[in-house]
Amino acid sequence: MESGTIVKWLKSEGERVEKGDPLYELDTDKVTQEVEAEASGVLLKIAVQEGEVPVGETIAVIGEEGEEAPDVSGSGSNGAAAQEVDEDAKEEGSPAPAREEERERGREASSGAREQIAGATHPEPTGDGGRVKASPLARRIARERGIELSSLSGTGPEGRIVAEDVERAEAGHAPAAAQAPAAAPSGEVERRELTSIRKTIARRLTEAWQIPVFQLQASVDMTRADALVASLREHEEGPKATVTDVLTKVCAAALMRHREVNAQYTDDAIVLLPTANVGIAVAAPQGLVVPVIHGAERLRLAEIAAARADIVARAREGKLQRADLEDGTFTISNLGMYRVERFTAVLNPPQAAIVAVGATEERAVAVDGEVVVRPTMSITATFDHRAVDGAPAADFLQTVKALLEEPALML
């Protein structure tokens, strides 16, 4: 990140704050986060009310009661604590935690609520030159679903538009001042402004495309893996196991046997990582995200299934925390549920490898000189050639294939 967008302040000038108190909401590349006060005292001055701000710029000053607010037009703070745009978000892949959406829905009904997830950086103008009163969650949902907030009537305090108003509008039951705009006529050009996450995806994929990569592909007999999934579903409590869970366990075990793949390339060295933190690519409403199952090599399949179900659900609900997205060492992208036979995934830097998983299909194969029908899956692995050479990459892929075809080898 080079900049962040201040959505709203949670404290007012002259108000007492304690270190760690939520101070303002900041829209980052992946999520909207609450930023905590870095010091205790009185919020003497807010230099930037809202909008985009470069990382490191002073946006407010916290000092002692009665102290004169310093000039913050430059970088100095005259001894008072200068609150800056959070630099923790600078590091790629380290978005701050999103607040829980359920808590927001519960608070929207009360006056002066602090919303969880901000959607737009500026309120939409109304026809009379005023501003539409709406919660950040309502703005986000409206933006994602193409609904004009100015066309709705709010049911919140003082006519404020809340998330339920937007959802009713989409269903056609909103108490709207005017009906939501009809779908664009056929053939009309539709323009969708880029969101922060879409800009980040574009930038990251462009960076990945500059890395010298190569792909290896293998076909896997999924007979025993499918039987294992069926057995887990029958005997284990909790979330139902999936092929992705078996893949996560298998890839984690293979990474521990072939640590040169569980690596990152840097300008000075190739860093071999001690644990398999496996990322799962998830198509969330806000865009592609890759939450991570940490230490997957140490988890049982049932534990991986529970962890996967949790992070995927929270990814789709926009509730991922910063820790969910950090420290991934390898990524799995599975499009099998869409009946895609095979595909090539784009590397997720700084990771050295990613595996793309296709659908399991009945195919005729030769076994002991006879043609038989077996459930077969294609996997395509992409490697950073700067960190991994062809032979060790092939060994890794063969280990993945062997473990999928005989899961007992993981024990």
Buried (B, 14 or more C-beta within 10 A) or exposed (E): BEBBBBBBBBBEEEEEBEEEBBBBBBBBBBBBBBBBBBBBBBBBBBBBEBEEBEBBBBBBBBBEEEBEBBEBEEEEBEEBBBBBBBEBBBEBBBBBBBBBBEEBBEBBEEEEBBBBBBBBBEBBEEEEEEEBBBBBBBBBBBBBEEBBBBBBEBBBBEEBBBBBBBBBBBEEEBEBEEEBEEEEEEEEEEEEEEBBBBEBBEEBBEEBEEBEBEEBEBBBBBBBBBEBBEEBEEEBEEBEBBBBBBBBBBBBBBBBBBBBBBBBBEEEEBBBBEBBBBBBBBEBEBBBBBBBBBBBBEBEBBBBBBBBBBBBEBBBBBBBBBEBBBEBBBBBBBBBEEEBEBEEBBBBBBBBBBBBBBBBBEBEEEEEEEEEEBBBBBBBBBBBBBBBEEEBBBBBBBBBBBBBBEBEEBE
